[in-house]
Amino acid sequence: MSRPPLDLLFNPRGIVVAGASTHPGKFGFVALHNVLAGGFEGAVFATNPDQPTILGVEAMASVQEVPQGAADLVFVCTPPHTCSEILRSAATRGIGAAFIASGGFRESGAEGAQAEEEVIDLARSLGMVVAGPNGQGLISNPAKLAAQIVAPIPPSGPIAVASQSGNLVSAFMNYAEHSGVGISRAVSAGNAAMVGVVDYLGWFASDPYTKAMAAYVEGVGDGRAFAEAIQRAAAAKPVVLVKGGATQRGAQAAASHTGALATDDRIFDGMVRQSGAVRTQTIEEAYDAVAAFATQPLPAGPRTLVLSSAGGWGVIAADAISKSNLELIPLPEDLRQAIDGLVPPRWSRSNPIDLAGGESRDTIPEAMDLVADHPEVDAVIYLGMGIQANTASHLRSGPYFETAELARICEYHERQDSRFAQAAADASARTGKPILAATELATTQSGNAGPATLAARGSYCFPSADRAVRALHHLWWYARWRKRTLG
């Protein structure tokens, strides 16, 4: 039985870099470098008419010299006029997939559009699947494949990304590298001449390595087909969408970028909502949402409790919740009495729970269990993690670290924040409720013991209270859509 076409892209037996170069500034060098640096374990071939040795790989004169059946994917870094001959040669060697990184097609005007159409017609006649053209490449971490002309190679994880913009694929991968919530597959669709974003989402939906999907689109061709494909994907796994070209100026930019024809934004927004995808306005919000979907359980309801070690963060969270579809519940009386026994009387005695700095060694883990276990609480926002480890960082870098013998207290502070992060993750896993932790230290001090502990567990630490609330808003919206639509 033949393999599905996109299998050949993401799980090839071998890869050919067509147009490999000895010049470190050219796509053909960077693509080969990344394939090798990523640790791809299949066969790696390179073509260059001069047949040099590049990064230890002896280049062949053409794709025609690749052993029959040794590769499934050719990564094309040559000018547009050479692509047709490369595809013909690849087909004779049993290669069923091509990624065309080359630009100069539809995005460049009428002549380029005609060249693109001819290449795709040829590919169809050869029975080949073509990604791109005008794309930066793909990542397939389960296959240890980094076939792309840019950085980075992100950590492996549960998020899949498909984008009509290569740079925005890189943005998602950079966020993954920073946060520790990694990437399963990522692909730059480029001009999407044969394979579009929704095709990739459809493949990701059945990918066992993917838990949640993110996509960036600039234009939609067949709106009905797009909506139906999104709904099929969203029924399987969460889909987060960002759309460029939402304004007139943005639509003009999209046309010059990928040749995309933008649709009416209000129609698009309604279509997305009916189809079950979560739409976000920015890439930051999209990554927050997809990371939440990939690492948190869906809430059973909107009832939210905020647990904070200081007051200001809780106020910000309360404001954000009031603007969302979530409910900031009154603090249940039995929970108030239980927390009364953990901290001094100065705590807030309401939701948000402001512990007012009165916690002792075990207060946070104990309070976390109390609020997570409560039957009237569907989700928790946890704020203030990392304060002690931040103090430790300051003490370590100060002039008195050695003379005042501060190592012991620094280690204690760091252990505490690691325990607090662990407590949040453990309570979520035990109760099946989302517990979203947020601190600016996730951005300003990523080595802080709190965020670092979450990252080591594959969990996501949000950079602010309002971003955590917004992500929880999306979790609840999708959970409600699934219940209404799928039962």
Phi, psi and omega in degrees: 000132181289150181281149175303144184307315183288341171302323181292331176286313189266342179224057183284150174290325180205164182225144175244124172267105181272121184093029177298147186229153174274351183271118184298344181270358183259151181305320184295333174282311184298319180298313179295318178303314184292323177299315181289316182294332179286348176085022180306130187263355175277184179288140179237124179237157178221144176240140176198127184304332180278352176054049175281173169264123184239118180052037177085358179259125178281115183287146175262160181291326181203169177297336181301339182271354179293133180304141181302127175076007184274343183222152176249342190228133171245128180256113193262120180240024184254166181300158185305322185291347180267348190297320183298316181294323178296317179296318179300314180295319180298318181299324180291340181263008179082016179274124187254357184220147177223141168247117181260106179279340185301141172263189180092021179253228188304327182294345184263355179128190187298317180296317178294324179297319179295319179297320179297315180299320180294319179295318182290320176301317178298314181301317179297319180293334179271352183075028181256151172258136182238125171263144185095214353288186178064040178238160184267347176131197183216155173240134173222087187297324176300334178262004184054040184249122175237078181264083184207162185257016181221179171254168359262181165260104190284162175294154179287143181187196191263005186258131173250144184228134171229135187212144172280354176241125178295319181298328180282334168300314179300322179299313177300318181292325176294319176298321179297317180295322181289318188272336183090353175269106197269189189247135172272302178223149175211139183214138172267113184286341181059228180284351177052045185294325179241318184241123183252179182305316183292332176294318178294317179299321177299321178288318178300328185300333179252008180281120183294344181270356185249131176254331181210154187234145174233146181215145172242127179232152177244335180206156180233129178280275178275102185299319181295315180296321178299312182297317181295321179292320178297318181295320177298317180293315182293333177291336180269315185209157179299139177238128177246126184242138168239135179242127171271164181078027181283341177247171180298315180294321178295322178296321177296320178295322179297320181298322180278341182279301182237007183073019184280143175261109183288150179259168176301127189293325180293320177295317180299316182299315178296320179297317180298314182297316179296330183277351175093005176273151176269125178258132177241162184266337184226163177292324177299314179295323179296317180292319175306313184292313184291327176293322176296314179299324184282341187236351184239149170289157176285142179286149177279345181194184185268356189290114190241139175238138180253125177246119186224144179275352176210162195284319188301318179298321179295323178297315178300316179296319180297318177300315182295319180296322181295339179262005185247187175269011181268167180237121174276097190286152169299145182291120179302143185298319181293329177288321177299317181293322181294318181288331176304329181277356183258330189227164177297164187297347185284357181292167192291334183058028179207177176254118011293143175279106177260107182285350172057034177070016185265008185283151175254196189304317188251007186298312184299308178301321180291316178295323179299315179295320180299312184287324180291326182282344188291133184292342180269003181249124178262334184203155182230136168254121183251121185237149175102357179298139175103353183299313183294317179294329176294319175299318179299319179298319179294317180296320181297325184271354183278172185284352186249010186302314182281313186291327180268002178052061187267358184302319185295314181290326177297316179297322177297312179303316182293320177298320181299311181293328175294320178296319182295316178298318179296321180297319178296314180295319181293319180295322178295315180296322183287320186266343185073021179250145177289133174232107186259117179266143181218136172199142177296342180295341174299332178259315187279338182211071189296342176278358178304140187300328180293295177303323182296323178294318177297316180299320180296334178271000184078018178262164185249133175253121184283146183285347179201162181297316183293328177290325176295317179298317181298320178295319178295323174306315180292322178301314182291321179301314182291320178301319180291320178299315180299318182295317181290320190270319188254348178082000000 
